[in-house]
Amino acid sequence: MGKDDSLERFLTAQQQCYQIALEEIKTGKKKSHWMWFIFPQIAGLGHSSTARYYGIKDMSEAKAYIENAVLGRNLIEISGELLRLDSNDPEAVMGYPDNLKLKSSMTLFALAKPDCEVFQKVLDKYFQGEKDKKTMEILGETGPA
């Protein structure tokens, strides 16, 4: 089994719709269904079969995701596009409940790769810098004192 075998589910899904997702974000409004595999969350937050399938199992898988040449590049690129938008209202851009999923995804990857500032910058812009508490609880992280 290769290092990235567990990530194949994301690579397969993104082949079909990453460009669509990127264009939607560039226009400032998510319209179709791609959240689970473009901005994945830690497992345990979503309860649908799709959310469970695409849930990131642990910090090790989150780090593998962001270090993957395709997945990491895509996540950094699309997160950067969120920063270019005039809006700072995550619900206006992503819709509900995907605005909450964005917060949890950005929290996960800000923790997984703290030297990549784009994830914290998305949290700063759209969520006043606040990380998702449930994501942090699942990961066993503690917030600022």
C-alpha positions as CSV (number, residue, x, y, z in Angstrom):
1,M,0.0,0.0,0.0
2,G,1.5,3.3,-1.0
3,K,1.8,6.4,1.2
4,D,-1.1,8.2,-0.5
5,D,-3.5,5.3,-1.0
6,S,-5.9,6.7,1.7
7,L,-6.1,10.0,-0.2
8,E,-7.2,8.3,-3.5
9,R,-10.9,9.1,-2.6
10,F,-10.0,12.8,-2.7
11,L,-7.9,12.7,-5.8
12,T,-10.7,10.9,-7.7
13,A,-13.3,13.3,-6.6
14,Q,-11.3,16.4,-7.3
15,Q,-10.4,15.2,-10.9
16,Q,-14.0,15.7,-11.8
17,C,-14.9,19.0,-10.1
18,Y,-12.0,20.9,-8.7
19,Q,-12.1,23.4,-11.6
20,I,-15.8,23.9,-11.1
21,A,-15.3,24.5,-7.3
22,L,-12.4,27.0,-8.1
23,E,-14.6,28.9,-10.5
24,E,-17.5,29.1,-8.1
25,I,-15.2,30.5,-5.4
26,K,-13.7,33.0,-7.8
27,T,-17.3,34.3,-8.5
28,G,-17.9,34.6,-4.8
29,K,-20.7,32.0,-4.5
30,K,-20.5,28.2,-4.0
31,K,-23.4,26.6,-6.0
32,S,-22.7,22.9,-6.4
33,H,-21.9,20.0,-4.1
34,W,-18.1,19.5,-3.5
35,M,-17.4,20.7,0.0
36,W,-16.6,17.3,1.5
37,F,-13.6,16.7,-0.7
38,I,-12.3,20.2,-1.5
39,F,-12.4,21.5,2.1
40,P,-12.4,18.2,4.1
41,Q,-13.0,18.1,7.9
42,I,-11.8,15.9,10.6
43,A,-13.9,12.7,10.9
44,G,-16.5,12.9,13.6
45,L,-18.1,16.2,12.6
46,G,-20.4,15.2,9.8
47,H,-22.9,12.3,10.0
48,S,-23.9,11.7,6.4
49,S,-22.4,8.8,4.6
50,T,-20.6,11.3,2.3
51,A,-19.2,13.2,5.3
52,R,-18.0,10.0,6.9
53,Y,-16.4,8.8,3.6
54,Y,-14.5,12.0,3.2
55,G,-13.7,12.7,6.8
56,I,-10.0,13.1,7.6
57,K,-9.2,10.3,10.0
58,D,-6.5,12.0,12.1
59,M,-3.8,14.6,12.1
60,S,-1.5,12.2,10.2
61,E,-3.9,12.0,7.3
62,A,-4.4,15.8,7.4
63,K,-0.7,16.3,7.1
64,A,-0.5,13.7,4.2
65,Y,-3.4,15.6,2.5
66,I,-1.7,19.0,2.6
67,E,1.7,17.4,1.6
68,N,0.2,15.7,-1.4
69,A,1.3,17.5,-4.6
70,V,-2.2,17.8,-6.0
71,L,-4.4,18.0,-3.0
72,G,-2.1,20.5,-1.1
73,R,-1.8,22.7,-4.1
74,N,-5.5,22.7,-4.7
75,L,-6.4,23.5,-1.1
76,I,-3.9,26.3,-0.9
77,E,-5.0,27.8,-4.3
78,I,-8.8,27.7,-3.5
79,S,-8.2,29.0,0.0
80,G,-6.2,31.9,-1.5
81,E,-9.1,32.7,-3.8
82,L,-11.3,33.1,-0.7
83,L,-8.9,35.8,0.5
84,R,-9.3,37.6,-2.8
85,L,-13.0,38.0,-2.5
86,D,-14.5,41.4,-1.3
87,S,-16.9,39.6,1.0
88,N,-15.9,38.5,4.5
89,D,-19.3,36.7,5.1
90,P,-18.7,33.0,5.0
91,E,-22.4,32.2,4.8
92,A,-22.8,34.5,1.7
93,V,-19.9,32.8,-0.1
94,M,-20.4,29.2,1.0
95,G,-24.0,28.9,2.1
96,Y,-25.2,27.2,5.3
97,P,-24.0,24.8,6.7
98,D,-20.9,24.8,4.4
99,N,-19.7,28.0,6.1
100,L,-19.3,25.9,9.3
101,K,-17.5,23.2,7.3
102,L,-15.1,25.8,5.9
103,K,-14.3,26.9,9.5
104,S,-13.6,23.3,10.6
105,S,-11.5,22.6,7.5
106,M,-9.4,25.7,7.8
107,T,-8.9,24.9,11.5
108,L,-7.7,21.4,10.7
109,F,-5.2,22.5,8.1
110,A,-4.0,25.5,10.1
111,L,-3.1,23.0,12.8
112,A,-1.7,20.5,10.4
113,K,0.6,22.9,8.6
114,P,1.0,26.1,10.8
115,D,3.8,27.4,8.5
116,C,1.3,27.7,5.6
117,E,-0.4,31.0,6.6
118,V,-3.3,30.9,4.1
119,F,-5.5,28.7,6.4
120,Q,-5.2,31.0,9.4
121,K,-5.7,34.0,7.1
122,V,-9.1,32.5,6.0
123,L,-10.0,32.0,9.6
124,D,-8.9,35.7,10.3
125,K,-11.0,37.1,7.4
126,Y,-14.2,35.0,7.8
127,F,-14.2,34.0,11.4
128,Q,-12.4,36.7,13.3
129,G,-9.4,34.4,13.7
130,E,-11.4,31.9,15.8
131,K,-10.7,28.2,15.3
132,D,-13.5,25.6,15.3
133,K,-13.9,24.3,18.8
134,K,-15.3,20.9,17.8
135,T,-12.4,20.2,15.5
136,M,-10.0,21.2,18.2
137,E,-11.7,18.9,20.7
138,I,-11.6,15.9,18.4
139,L,-7.9,16.6,17.8
140,G,-7.2,17.1,21.5
141,E,-5.9,20.6,20.9
142,T,-6.4,23.5,23.3
143,G,-7.0,27.0,22.4
144,P,-5.3,30.2,23.6
145,A,-5.2,30.5,27.4
